[in-house]
């Protein structure tokens, strides 16, 4: 093979490579992996909350024995929330994501009622263990909110990538099996504060 033929072949290969790298082919898989990574962060924060709850409940039980119903409610809500799993392959199923959200919302409501109990127990509010756990739980709730916001943003970017040019051309040809991912939506009762009755 002559040198000029080799150079021409190399130039063609380089031109094809450069055109593919700039055409958006990698945009869809990159956006999909980013959304999956953000979902893993969401799951991590919910797991952190689930791990803290038994310690919080045990601390409160020592002080608030007569509030057994609320404590049982928190324990049951935690059990339900930890039974609902959504892995990255199910992110395109809005019903599965809603089921996950509903279970987490029930747990959030139960935790709100548990925190309200502390107002009736001055000894509990001054207990260092309770205060540390409450602080951890509040921090976890903030982390959950940030992780959910980041996931929603990544899903929006991924879904837009499937619908906008030039990546939409790849979505209807090479990546035909890719579906839009489901995002989080506020639950119906998220606008009202949890009801606490003593």
BAFI-3210 file (N, C-alpha, C; in Angstrom, 3 decimals, decimal comma, padded with zeros to 6 digits):
// residues 198
n [1|2|3|4|5|6|7|8|9|10|11|12|13|14|15|16|17|18|19|20|21|22|23|24|25|26|27|28|29|30|31|32|33|34|35|36|37|38|39|40|41|42|43|44|45|46|47|48|49|50|51|52|53|54|55|56|57|58|59|60|61|62|63|64|65|66|67|68|69|70|71|72|73|74|75|76|77|78|79|80|81|82|83|84|85|86|87|88|89|90|91|92|93|94|95|96|97|98|99|100|101|102|103|104|105|106|107|108|109|110|111|112|113|114|115|116|117|118|119|120|121|122|123|124|125|126|127|128|129|130|131|132|133|134|135|136|137|138|139|140|141|142|143|144|145|146|147|148|149|150|151|152|153|154|155|156|157|158|159|160|161|162|163|164|165|166|167|168|169|170|171|172|173|174|175|176|177|178|179|180|181|182|183|184|185|186|187|188|189|190|191|192|193|194|195|196|197|198]
n.u [000,845|000,529|001,993|000,452|-002,126|-002,465|-002,354|-004,633|-006,650|-006,306|-006,978|-009,678|-010,753|-010,151|-011,692|-014,303|-014,376|-014,107|-016,410|-018,412|-017,903|-018,632|-021,300|-023,267|-023,763|-022,882|-024,279|-026,842|-026,372|-024,646|-026,223|-028,194|-026,757|-025,936|-028,399|-029,096|-027,049|-027,687|-030,100|-029,174|-027,964|-030,263|-031,490|-029,522|-029,678|-032,290|-031,910|-030,113|-031,764|-033,608|-031,920|-031,365|-033,783|-034,564|-032,877|-033,751|-036,432|-036,052|-034,827|-036,854|-038,848|-038,120|-038,900|-041,455|-043,633|-046,428|-047,109|-047,281|-048,705|-047,914|-045,200|-045,284|-046,490|-044,444|-042,484|-043,820|-044,262|-041,637|-040,858|-042,525|-041,593|-038,977|-039,382|-040,169|-038,615|-036,807|-034,979|-032,370|-033,200|-035,921|-036,666|-038,075|-040,668|-043,432|-045,437|-044,193|-042,285|-043,991|-045,178|-042,950|-042,474|-044,872|-044,667|-042,412|-043,423|-045,396|-043,754|-042,392|-044,514|-045,147|-042,766|-042,857|-044,983|-043,811|-041,675|-043,138|-044,109|-042,047|-042,364|-044,104|-042,675|-040,485|-038,184|-037,338|-036,661|-034,396|-032,639|-029,551|-029,011|-031,415|-031,529|-029,253|-029,895|-032,211|-031,141|-029,497|-031,468|-032,915|-030,902|-030,604|-033,103|-032,826|-030,706|-031,965|-033,830|-032,101|-030,840|-033,050|-033,778|-031,496|-031,704|-034,132|-033,369|-031,373|-032,925|-034,644|-032,770|-031,933|-034,373|-034,933|-032,778|-033,492|-035,467|-034,636|-032,866|-029,408|-029,467|-031,902|-032,162|-030,446|-031,816|-034,118|-033,070|-030,475|-030,729|-033,334|-034,702|-034,614|-036,362|-038,248|-037,454|-039,037|-039,879|-039,797|-042,806|-044,728|-046,563|-050,126|-050,881|-048,735|-048,655|-049,838|-049,414|-048,360|-050,866|-051,090|-052,060|-052,741]
n.v [-001,174|002,167|005,159|007,488|006,437|005,251|007,503|008,843|007,007|007,068|009,738|009,700|007,944|009,411|011,690|010,605|009,668|012,090|013,426|011,783|012,050|014,652|014,765|014,092|011,459|010,194|011,537|010,661|008,110|009,150|011,056|009,335|007,653|009,558|010,297|007,837|007,628|009,776|008,843|006,744|008,237|009,345|007,008|006,268|008,318|007,944|005,436|006,067|007,556|005,546|003,917|005,521|005,757|003,531|004,062|006,597|006,065|004,240|005,905|007,786|006,129|005,571|007,833|008,583|006,740|006,550|007,313|005,261|004,456|006,279|005,697|003,026|003,448|004,842|002,861|000,894|002,323|002,742|000,104|-000,516|001,369|000,540|-001,793|-001,260|-001,110|000,518|000,059|001,118|000,196|000,420|003,028|004,143|003,529|005,013|004,291|002,534|004,232|006,076|004,440|003,996|006,657|007,164|005,396|006,477|008,987|008,371|007,539|009,938|011,504|010,092|010,447|013,207|013,423|012,103|013,807|015,997|015,092|015,500|018,076|017,862|016,691|017,771|016,650|014,898|016,600|017,753|015,693|014,511|012,472|012,278|014,845|014,827|012,768|013,845|016,061|014,747|013,462|015,633|016,750|014,646|014,675|017,082|016,381|014,414|015,985|017,544|015,509|014,473|016,740|016,971|014,559|014,949|017,041|015,752|013,797|015,414|016,535|014,196|013,299|015,506|015,277|013,031|014,112|016,364|017,897|017,453|014,936|013,610|012,384|010,225|008,954|007,949|006,142|004,548|004,333|003,357|001,859|003,320|004,933|007,731|008,826|008,595|011,243|012,734|013,638|015,951|014,744|014,410|015,324|016,820|019,530|020,254|020,518|017,818|016,184|016,284|014,631|014,594]
n.w [000,000|-000,809|000,511|000,247|-000,024|002,428|004,072|003,139|003,874|006,649|007,100|006,355|008,278|010,590|010,111|010,127|012,756|014,191|013,315|014,362|017,074|017,547|016,960|018,740|019,440|021,791|023,691|024,612|026,005|027,974|029,348|030,312|032,060|033,914|035,049|036,223|038,099|039,757|040,723|042,287|044,305|045,489|046,500|048,320|050,243|051,224|052,349|054,368|056,030|056,761|058,234|060,435|061,775|063,572|065,802|066,591|067,252|069,372|071,246|071,748|072,742|075,376|076,736|075,908|076,469|076,469|073,942|072,151|069,837|067,832|067,660|066,843|064,399|063,020|062,908|061,389|059,010|058,215|057,726|055,532|053,690|053,256|051,918|049,358|046,373|043,828|041,073|038,769|036,281|036,335|036,157|034,115|034,538|035,548|037,417|039,214|040,323|041,547|043,473|045,098|045,924|047,350|049,518|050,779|051,401|053,300|055,366|055,869|056,850|059,205|060,605|060,966|062,776|064,924|065,574|066,428|068,810|070,583|071,534|073,645|075,604|077,688|078,891|076,972|074,886|075,934|076,013|075,012|073,166|071,738|070,623|069,003|067,215|066,096|064,826|062,973|061,491|060,456|058,888|057,100|055,813|054,463|052,774|051,281|049,929|048,335|046,833|045,466|043,976|042,339|040,946|039,578|037,900|036,359|035,102|033,633|031,861|030,512|029,345|027,698|025,986|024,547|023,001|021,563|018,845|017,939|018,995|019,099|016,655|016,909|018,911|017,685|015,980|016,508|019,338|019,870|021,822|024,155|026,693|028,001|031,315|034,529|036,694|040,001|041,640|043,480|046,241|046,755|049,312|050,136|050,394|052,740|056,276|058,464|060,427|063,904|066,757|070,187]
ca.u [000,000|001,325|001,904|-000,668|-003,349|-002,539|-002,698|-006,028|-007,465|-006,215|-007,740|-011,103|-011,079|-010,106|-012,845|-015,492|-014,305|-014,399|-017,814|-019,241|-017,720|-019,284|-022,679|-024,215|-023,987|-022,631|-025,094|-027,926|-025,867|-024,077|-027,331|-028,850|-025,914|-025,987|-029,680|-029,014|-026,176|-028,447|-031,077|-028,431|-027,826|-031,572|-031,651|-028,566|-030,194|-033,428|-031,370|-029,549|-032,899|-034,135|-030,974|-031,445|-035,091|-034,615|-032,233|-034,639|-037,590|-035,609|-034,599|-038,143|-039,625|-037,791|-039,545|-042,842|-044,269|-047,855|-047,281|-046,943|-049,299|-047,080|-043,958|-045,612|-046,725|-043,150|-041,844|-044,519|-044,009|-040,250|-040,843|-043,127|-040,727|-037,780|-039,765|-040,383|-037,327|-036,810|-033,609|-032,192|-033,925|-037,346|-036,859|-038,999|-042,005|-043,954|-046,214|-043,251|-041,710|-045,053|-045,288|-041,804|-042,742|-045,959|-044,136|-041,537|-044,269|-046,004|-042,709|-042,162|-045,624|-044,985|-041,647|-043,336|-045,763|-042,870|-040,955|-044,073|-044,241|-040,994|-042,846|-044,831|-041,778|-039,297|-037,018|-036,899|-036,016|-033,081|-031,807|-028,542|-029,162|-032,534|-031,176|-028,297|-030,623|-033,101|-030,290|-029,123|-032,654|-033,180|-029,864|-030,920|-034,225|-032,271|-029,939|-032,946|-034,371|-031,064|-030,662|-034,227|-033,662|-030,466|-032,259|-035,131|-032,622|-030,729|-033,988|-035,064|-031,738|-031,997|-035,598|-034,750|-031,819|-034,223|-036,454|-034,094|-031,838|-029,289|-029,524|-033,184|-031,922|-029,881|-032,848|-035,072|-032,361|-029,603|-031,186|-034,792|-035,252|-034,530|-037,627|-038,105|-037,479|-040,042|-039,337|-040,600|-043,885|-045,202|-047,770|-051,318|-050,969|-047,459|-048,834|-050,372|-048,582|-048,921|-051,749|-050,586|-053,076|-052,272]
ca.v [000,000|003,381|006,104|008,410|005,687|005,109|008,810|009,117|006,139|007,610|010,987|009,345|007,392|010,521|012,554|009,904|009,695|013,441|013,766|011,045|012,579|015,943|014,724|013,820|010,031|009,830|012,367|009,882|007,239|009,956|011,611|008,223|007,241|010,629|010,169|006,641|007,956|010,643|007,979|006,031|009,189|009,414|005,782|006,324|009,203|007,281|004,356|006,722|007,876|004,288|003,434|006,372|005,679|002,673|004,744|007,669|005,453|003,677|007,021|008,373|005,153|005,688|009,002|008,784|005,416|006,628|007,621|004,010|004,394|007,035|004,952|001,866|003,972|005,130|001,582|000,258|003,110|002,447|-001,244|-000,434|002,163|-000,220|-002,928|-000,797|-000,840|000,911|000,113|001,979|-000,321|000,712|004,476|004,551|003,092|006,019|003,671|001,999|005,374|006,626|003,520|004,311|007,972|007,066|004,742|007,435|010,062|007,869|007,573|011,344|011,934|009,462|011,116|014,527|013,240|011,736|015,008|016,859|014,551|016,039|019,308|017,528|016,025|018,607|015,815|014,336|017,651|018,050|014,507|014,718|011,464|012,667|016,043|014,439|012,013|014,773|016,841|013,860|013,223|016,867|016,817|013,631|015,168|018,076|015,654|013,770|017,034|017,892|014,364|014,431|017,860|016,616|013,502|015,575|017,794|014,794|013,174|016,424|016,605|012,961|013,308|016,514|014,727|012,123|014,845|017,524|017,650|016,344|013,633|012,945|011,512|008,981|008,314|007,217|005,150|003,638|004,166|003,249|001,254|004,230|005,597|008,804|008,408|009,248|012,098|012,829|014,626|016,167|013,985|015,239|015,929|017,424|020,962|020,505|020,016|016,598|016,363|015,654|014,638|014,016]
ca.w [000,000|-000,914|001,629|000,041|000,246|003,893|004,625|002,798|004,744|008,000|007,112|006,327|009,601|011,548|009,849|010,617|014,212|014,672|013,070|015,321|018,431|017,656|016,479|019,804|019,636|023,191|024,577|025,225|027,080|029,054|030,135|030,996|033,190|034,912|035,756|037,067|039,228|040,661|041,392|043,333|045,413|046,154|047,277|049,419|051,290|051,859|053,184|055,551|056,899|057,295|059,233|061,630|062,430|064,770|066,923|067,021|067,910|070,656|072,164|072,114|073,518|076,786|077,299|075,466|076,450|076,169|072,524|071,492|068,498|066,900|067,484|066,017|063,056|062,405|062,634|060,264|057,796|057,817|057,146|054,196|052,809|052,892|051,075|047,986|045,733|042,421|040,584|037,600|035,113|036,496|036,190|033,056|034,948|036,484|038,492|040,204|041,020|042,405|044,610|045,948|046,505|048,333|050,723|051,453|051,927|054,535|056,383|056,212|057,708|060,519|061,279|061,383|064,013|065,987|065,981|067,148|070,170|071,448|072,143|074,867|076,559|077,886|079,169|075,704|074,111|076,497|075,911|073,971|072,111|070,898|069,864|067,961|066,195|065,412|063,933|061,862|060,666|059,713|057,856|056,094|055,029|053,546|051,757|050,400|049,055|047,355|045,931|044,587|043,038|041,359|040,103|038,701|036,894|035,458|034,300|032,671|030,825|029,721|028,544|026,647|025,031|023,665|022,192|020,856|017,823|017,012|019,672|018,799|015,493|017,446|019,733|016,845|015,154|017,267|020,718|019,819|023,032|025,298|027,005|028,991|032,717|035,376|037,737|041,216|041,667|044,845|046,556|046,913|050,641|050,517|050,623|054,082|057,371|059,044|061,582|065,129|067,801|071,456]
c.u [000,892|001,051|000,709|-002,016|-003,546|-002,958|-004,156|-006,961|-007,474|-007,050|-009,238|-011,543|-011,112|-011,327|-014,134|-015,521|-014,648|-015,860|-018,743|-019,113|-018,444|-020,768|-023,695|-024,495|-023,858|-023,526|-026,164|-027,396|-025,287|-025,174|-028,051|-028,047|-025,890|-027,275|-029,667|-028,134|-026,909|-029,521|-030,398|-028,216|-029,137|-031,759|-030,725|-029,089|-031,424|-032,950|-030,773|-030,658|-033,445|-033,212|-031,047|-032,718|-035,111|-033,972|-033,118|-035,833|-037,196|-035,385|-035,920|-038,940|-039,350|-038,526|-041,042|-043,580|-045,746|-048,126|-046,935|-047,496|-048,438|-045,789|-044,170|-045,832|-045,434|-042,463|-042,493|-044,261|-042,592|-040,183|-041,415|-042,205|-039,498|-038,107|-039,955|-039,032|-037,546|-035,357|-033,570|-032,966|-035,422|-037,651|-037,773|-040,436|-042,566|-044,746|-045,306|-042,630|-042,731|-045,236|-044,154|-042,034|-043,798|-045,474|-043,240|-042,342|-044,952|-044,990|-042,429|-043,260|-045,515|-043,851|-042,038|-044,131|-044,845|-042,115|-041,855|-044,270|-043,228|-041,424|-043,550|-043,936|-040,504|-038,039|-036,448|-036,153|-034,619|-032,139|-030,853|-028,681|-030,291|-032,170|-030,199|-029,007|-031,566|-032,308|-029,868|-030,289|-033,013|-032,164|-030,131|-032,068|-033,752|-031,484|-030,865|-033,503|-033,363|-030,883|-031,836|-034,172|-032,638|-030,951|-033,262|-034,434|-031,972|-031,753|-034,485|-034,059|-031,781|-033,217|-035,518|-033,780|-032,512|-035,114|-035,881|-032,997|-030,478|-029,448|-030,833|-033,060|-031,345|-030,937|-033,827|-034,398|-031,615|-030,158|-032,712|-035,407|-035,229|-035,863|-037,369|-038,203|-038,539|-039,336|-040,203|-041,679|-044,336|-046,471|-048,922|-051,359|-049,677|-047,574|-049,359|-049,470|-049,193|-049,767|-051,194|-051,657|-052,503|-053,462]
c.v [001,239|004,302|007,048|007,725|005,522|006,423|009,159|008,283|006,657|008,888|010,711|008,830|008,503|011,426|011,920|009,927|011,050|013,818|013,031|011,622|013,901|015,921|014,386|012,350|009,636|010,581|011,552|008,945|008,020|010,511|010,517|007,778|008,297|010,538|008,951|006,889|008,836|009,842|007,196|006,942|009,313|008,191|005,767|007,188|008,612|006,140|004,927|007,047|006,608|003,721|004,241|006,146|004,740|003,323|005,861|007,114|004,909|004,782|007,606|007,420|005,261|006,823|009,054|007,464|005,490|006,967|006,412|003,944|005,120|006,272|003,711|002,307|004,273|003,831|000,887|000,998|002,871|001,088|-001,230|000,290|001,374|-001,437|-002,524|-000,396|-000,465|000,965|000,903|001,488|000,003|002,209|004,978|004,157|004,083|005,420|003,140|003,138|006,012|005,752|003,792|005,640|007,912|006,438|005,701|008,587|009,630|007,915|009,011|011,867|011,368|010,118|012,511|014,444|012,900|012,965|015,948|016,379|015,192|017,341|019,044|016,923|016,847|017,774|015,245|015,384|017,961|016,853|014,662|013,710|011,843|013,862|015,705|013,682|012,913|015,617|016,012|013,645|014,465|017,046|015,827|014,077|016,232|017,412|014,953|014,800|017,417|016,754|014,250|015,548|017,535|015,521|014,085|016,333|016,853|014,109|014,158|016,519|015,370|012,962|014,339|016,020|013,793|012,873|015,973|017,113|018,071|014,966|012,891|012,030|010,170|008,217|007,505|006,175|004,161|003,333|004,096|002,722|002,166|004,957|006,735|008,236|009,194|010,082|012,040|013,873|014,766|015,360|014,938|015,971|016,621|018,919|021,281|019,874|018,756|016,919|015,597|015,790|013,956|013,600]
c.w [000,000|000,268|001,457|000,295|001,743|004,545|004,353|003,677|006,183|008,125|007,124|007,692|010,648|011,363|010,348|012,142|014,797|014,452|014,029|016,723|018,614|017,310|017,558|020,073|021,106|024,171|025,301|026,304|028,256|029,957|030,911|032,219|034,290|035,727|036,680|038,289|040,237|041,392|042,521|044,541|046,199|047,045|048,483|050,566|051,985|052,766|054,466|056,545|057,541|058,373|060,530|062,438|063,634|065,993|067,470|067,785|069,279|071,687|072,649|072,991|075,008|077,467|077,033|075,383|076,061|074,700|071,658|070,062|067,466|066,618|066,626|064,573|062,317|062,012|061,440|058,960|057,289|057,148|055,725|053,228|052,371|052,036|049,618|047,402|044,276|041,990|039,283|036,378|035,170|036,476|035,085|033,377|035,975|037,637|039,598|041,006|041,952|043,643|045,608|046,672|047,595|049,633|051,499|052,056|053,222|055,671|056,814|057,132|059,112|061,296|061,749|062,672|065,183|066,483|066,773|068,583|071,105|072,124|073,476|075,949|076,725|078,159|077,875|074,889|074,646|076,417|074,735|072,832|071,153|070,036|068,738|066,837|065,407|064,411|062,720|060,914|059,836|058,589|056,730|055,220|054,027|052,425|050,773|049,419|047,968|046,351|044,968|043,553|041,945|040,413|039,107|037,572|035,875|034,560|033,244|031,521|029,920|028,798|027,416|025,576|024,054|022,678|021,357|019,881|018,341|017,668|019,419|017,585|015,934|018,240|018,894|015,960|016,034|018,654|020,788|021,109|024,247|025,471|027,980|030,415|033,468|036,437|038,977|041,032|043,112|045,077|046,828|048,248|051,067|050,817|052,020|055,131|057,950|060,277|062,780|066,189|069,046|072,289]
res [x|x|x|x|x|x|x|x|x|x|x|x|x|x|x|x|x|x|x|x|x|x|x|x|x|x|x|x|x|x|x|x|x|x|x|x|x|x|x|x|x|x|x|x|x|x|x|x|x|x|x|x|x|x|x|x|x|x|x|x|x|x|x|x|x|x|x|x|x|x|x|x|x|x|x|x|x|x|x|x|x|x|x|x|x|x|x|x|x|x|x|x|x|x|x|x|x|x|x|x|x|x|x|x|x|x|x|x|x|x|x|x|x|x|x|x|x|x|x|x|x|x|x|x|x|x|x|x|x|x|x|x|x|x|x|x|x|x|x|x|x|x|x|x|x|x|x|x|x|x|x|x|x|x|x|x|x|x|x|x|x|x|x|x|x|x|x|x|x|x|x|x|x|x|x|x|x|x|x|x|x|x|x|x|x|x|x|x|x|x|x|x|x|x|x|x|x|x]
***
